[in-house]
Amino acid sequence: MTEEEIRAELAEVNAAIRAIRNGAQEYSMMNRSVRKADYSILLKERKDLEHQLASVTGASLSFGGWVGR
């Protein structure tokens, strides 16, 4: 995926996470129930997309070191 595609997908995932936080996880209308994506799956997807973005842009998300140094 390109950086733009990753950023677009990340924006969609973040919007879905915000919707769930605002109470849109599940709703019913006219005897039908609709459940959106699972919150924990969205969090994992966001983490994966952030790692992909870091890889594409050359940014590093992790640091190494020794205790006491």
Sequence and secondary structure as in RCSB ss.txt:
>XXXX:A:sequence
MTEEEIRAELAEVNAAIRAIRNGAQEYSMMNRSVRKADYSILLKERKDLEHQLASVTGASLSFGGWVGR
>XXXX:A:secstr
  HHHHHHHHHHHHHHHHHHHTT SEEEETTEEEE   HHHHHHHHHHHHHHHHHHHT        TT 
